[in-house]
Amino acid sequence: MLLFFFIATAKAQEEFVLPHAKMVTKFSFVQLSGGIIIIRGTIDNIPDSLNFILDTGSGGISLDSSTVEEFHLPKYKSDKTIRGIAGMKTVEFTNHHVLHLPGLATDSLDFHINDYDLLSSVYGLKIDGIIGFSFLRRFVVRIDYDNLKLEVYRPGSIKYPRGGYLLSPQFSSLPMQEASVKDEKAVLSKFIFDTGAGLCFLLSQDFVEDSNFISKKRKYFATQAEGLGGKKTMNLTVLKEVTLGPFKFKKIPVYVFDDAYNVTAYPMLGGIVGNDLLRRFNIILNYPEQKIHIKPNNHFFDPFDYSYTGLGIYTVNGEVKVIDVVPGSPGEKAGFKPDDIIFAINNAVTKNIQVFKTVLQNAGTKVKVVVLRNNEPISLTLEIKNILK
């Protein structure tokens, strides 16, 4: 009887397992403000190197309209619609292309076509496309923010590193992860896990009003963000706490917006968790198994960006230019005007918008800014507001 019991137990422990996930390639990426990941790659046999954003908030894969025109790629009309925080549109496609990344070629990709001129202006370099679900669903992708490396594996069984946590988001073409947001009280909801959003958290106004969890004492600061369709006016504030898996963050800057195009499909989702929070983990995106592993990295305790200037600055024709100035903001009080060209901040003379954005994140400080207005230099003193105070 004991022998029978042993044999039956042993048989019950048998299972079929997938072969180990095999690494295909490993290469470096560039990180921009807000944690945005830029990957260099090419299309088909065209030798020109292109800049792609790695974006879990994209339900497909896309190319910039000017890039499609430059390389004379064939376009096809479709009845498919994409939507973002600032708009909705029917898109054209260019089909059956090969994406070449260092050490990897992925074929049979259908790219939808979009205009990324605004994104190029925001980040100060040409954005040629976005790599999303159409690519990610084929592989296991490990993002190492400590060393700015990306590893791509063929699907298979994987041993996740110790010290992390395995998320099980709901998947459609986008991963939707449960998280807790807390201010006057705690509320549990699902949020799009979005590496393409250069912010910590974005909440829909409907979610905020219905859940009524933000303290009435919270101050809001009018600002704007960029997304599909253009710019979107938003309010910036701070939450007491956010919990993702077992990991808690205190005093999180969040944007609240009127979700006119129902990006969050409220009440199914409360908003977006973005890459300025996600970059604090090394991440394994396992779309084939519908799992995401997060492990705190060296940036886990990085301070959050509490700065507020009310300035919308963009790269235009090679110059860093002020395009928008929010009424009543520190930028307006300092004397900035639309079309001012930022020549220098604190004696740093450059045309690299990333350098200026980094300086303008020093909340609670004063900076000297030289602008060119009608080709005349003007010196301004900008007090960068700390939204915690």
N, C-alpha and C positions, 0 to 999 in steps of 0.2 A: 504493500500500500504506500509506503514511504517512497519507494522507487517510482511508482506511478505519479505521485504528487510532484516529485522533482522534475520528471520528464514533461509533465503538463505545464509546469511553471516555465520551464526553459522554452517550450514552444510558444508560450504566450508572449515571450520577450522578443521574438523574432519580428523584424520589420524591414521593409525595403527603404533604403535611403538614397538620396540623390548623390551623384559624384560630387567631389569637392569643387567649389567655384574656382575656376582657373583664371589667374590674372592675365589679361591680354596686353595691357599697356599701363604706363605710369608717366605722367608729365606734369609740368609746372603750370600754374595759372596766375593771373594778376588779380589782385583784390582792390576794388575801388571803395569810395566812401559808402558807408552803410553796409559793408560786407559783400557788395556785389562781385560775383565771380566772372572774370573775362577769360574765355578760352580761345586760342588761336587755331584756325582750321582752314581748309579749302573745300571747294565744291568741284566735283567731277574731275576733269583734267586741267582746270584753270589754275595756273600757278599762284595767283595773287592770294596772299594770306588775309583772312577775314577775322573780325572780332565777333564772338558769340557770347551772349549772357547765358549761364547755366541757370535755368528757371523752373523750379518745381511748380510754380504757379501758372505755367503754360500748358494747355491741354493738347499741344501738338509740337510743331517745329516750324520756324518761319525765317523769311529773308526780308531784308529792307527793300522797299520798292526801287530805290535808286541803285542798289546793288544788282537787282534783277535787270534793270535797264542797261547798266554798264556792261554786263556780260551777255546781253541779248538772250536771256533765258526765255523759253516759250511760256506764255501765260494762258491760263484757262479760267473762264468764269465759273462760279459755283453759286449754290444757294445757301452755303454755310455762313453762319454769322458768328462773329466773336464779339465779346464785350469786355470792357474794363471799367475802371472807376470813373472815367470821364467820357465814355462814349460806347457806341455799338455800331458795327458796320458789317456789311457783307463783303467777303474777301475773295480775291482771285487766288489761284494756286499755280505753282510750277512743279511738275511731277517727275518722279522716277530719277532722282538725283542720288549721287554718292557723296556722303560727308566724310572727309578725310581729317582725322585728328592724329596727333603724333602716335604712330604705331598701330593705328586702327582705321579701317575703312568700313563704313556702314552704308549699305546700298538700299535701293527701293524706298527712298524717303520722298514724301510729298510735302513740300513747303508751302504754307500759306504766305501771302505777301502783305506786308504792312509798312507803314511809314514810320521809321524810327529816327527821323531828323531831330525831334525834340529830345529823345534819349541821348543822342550824340551830343547835343548842346549841353545837356545836364552833366554828362560825365567827361566832356572835353576830348573825346575820341570817337571815331566813326564806329557806330554799332551796326554791324551787317546782318545780324539775325539773333534769334533766341532758340536755344536748345531745350526742349521740354519733353513731354510725355512720349512722343513718337520715338525718341532715342532712348529715354530712360527705361521704358518698359522692356527693352531687350537685354539690359545688363544689370549688374550690381555695381554701384558707383560709390567709392569711398572718397570723402572730401576731408583732407588733412589741412586745417587752417593754421596749424602750428608751423608747418613747413611749406605751405602754399603748393601742395601736390594733390593731384587727382589720380586715383587708381580705378581702372575699369576691369571688371571680371565677367567671364561667362557665367550665366546662372547656374547655381548648384548649392550644395550645403555649405554653410559658412559658420565658422566659430567666431562669435563676436568677442571683442576684447573685454576684459574684466574692468569693472569700475564704471560701466555705462548702464544704459537702460534701453530695453527694446520696446519701441512704440508699435502699436497696431492700429494705424489710422484707417478710417473708412476710405476706400479708393473708388473713384470713378476714373476720370483722367487726371484728377488732382487729388493729392492726399489731404484728407480732412481730419485733423488731430484734435482730440479732446484736451482742453486745458481749463484751468480755473483762473478767473480774474477777480480780484478782491479790492474793495475800497471801503465803503461803509458796511458792505456785506460781501460775501463770496458768491459767485455765480459760475456754474459749470456750463460750458458750451463747446461746440466744435469750431475750429478755425482752419483756414487754408494754410498749409505748411509751405511757405512761399520764399524760396531762396532768391527770387528775383525782385523782392521788395526791399528797398534800402532803408528800412525803419524797423522799430521793435514790434509795435502792435498797431493795427488799424481796426477800429471798431465802427460798425454801422450805427447811425443815429437811432434807427429803430430798435436795435438791440439795447442800446444804452437807455433809451426812454422806457422801454417795456420792462426791463429788468430792474431799473431804478436803483442801481447798486453804487453809483458814484456819489460821493459826498456833495451836498449842496454848497459847501464852502470852497470846492475846487475852483480855481481860476482857469479860464480858457483863453488861449492866445490865437488870434486869427492868423492863418498861414495858408500855404497851398502845397500841393504835391503834384507830381506828374505821373500820368498813366496813359493807357490806351484812350485815344480821343483828344488828348491835350492836358491842360492843367485843371486842377480841381481844388476849389476853396475848401479848407478844412479848419478844424479847431485842434489845438495842441494842449494837452494837459498831462497830469501825472497820476498813475494808479498806485495804491499802497502796496499791492503784491500781485505777482503772476506765478502760477505753478504749472510747469510742464513736466509730466511724468512725476518723479520724486524731487525735482529740482525747483527751488523757489528763488525768485528774484524780487527785490524790494525797490520801491520808488521807480516805476517803469514809465518812461515817456510814451504816451499814446496819442494817436491821431483819431479824431472822431469825424465821420463824414456822412453826408446825405447820400445814401446808396440808391441814386435815382435809376440806375441801370440793373439793380438787383444782382450785383456780382456775388454777394454773399448768400443769395437765395434765402434770405431771412424768412422764417425763424430756424431754418435748417442750420445756418451758420451765423456766428456772431461777428466774424471779421477775418482778419489775416494776422498770422504771426510771421514777422519778417526776418530778414537776414542780419539785422543789427543785433538781434537776440540770438538767432541760430548760429552765428559765427563763433559763439562762445563754446560750441561743441565741435568735436570731430564727428562727422556724420557718415553713416553707411546707408545709402538709399537702395533698398532691396525691393524694387517694384515687382519683380516676378513673384516674390513671396508675400507682397503687400506688407512689408515690415520696414521700419526705419529705426536704426540704432543711433543713439546719441551718447557721447561721452564727454564730460567737461574737459576743456583744453586749457592752454596757458592764458587764454583771453577770458576765462570764465568770470573773473573778478574785475575785468576792465570797467572803468566808470562809464555810465550811460551819458548820452549827449543831451544835456539840459539847456542847450543854448537856444536863444531866440533873437533874431535880428529883424525879421519882417522883410528881408531882401530876397528877391528871386534873381539869382545870377546864373548866366548861361554863357557858353562859348559861342560867339557869333563872328564869323569870318576871321577866326584866329584871335579874336580879342575876348577878354572876359568882361561881359557887359551886364549892367543892372537893367533888368527888363521890368520888374515889378517891385513896387514899394507899398507895403501894407499901411493904410492910414493909421496914425497913432502909434506905430511901431518904433522900436529904437532906431531903425534905419531912416524913417521919416524925420524923427527928432534930430538925428545927426546931420540932416540936410541932403541926403541922397535924392537923386532924381532919375526917372527912367531914361535910359540911353547913356548914363554915365559909364565910362570905360574905367575899370579898376586897373590902375597902373602898378600900385604897390601897396602892401600892407605891412606895417612895422618894418619898413626898409627892405622887405623882400620883393624884389622886382621880378615878375615872371608872367607868363601867359598860360601857366598850368592851373586850371581851375581847381584841381584836386589839392594843390598847395594852399590856395586861398580858403577852400572849404574847411581844411584841417585847422587853420588859424581861427576861423570864425566859429569853431566849436568850443573855444575856451570861454565857457560861460562865466559871467561875473567879472570879466576883465574889460579894459578899455584898449582899443587899438587905433593906431593912426593909419588912415587910409588916404592915399593920393589917387584922385580920379581925374580923368580927362573929360572936360565938358566943353563942347565946341572947340576942341583942340587946345584948351587952356587948362593947366594943372590947378587943381583945387585940393587943399588939405582938409580932411574931415576927421573928427573924433567920434568913433562909434563905441557905445557902451553895450556890450553883449549881455542881454538879459539872461539871468538864471531863472528858469521857470519853477525851481523849487522854492524860490523866495518871493 
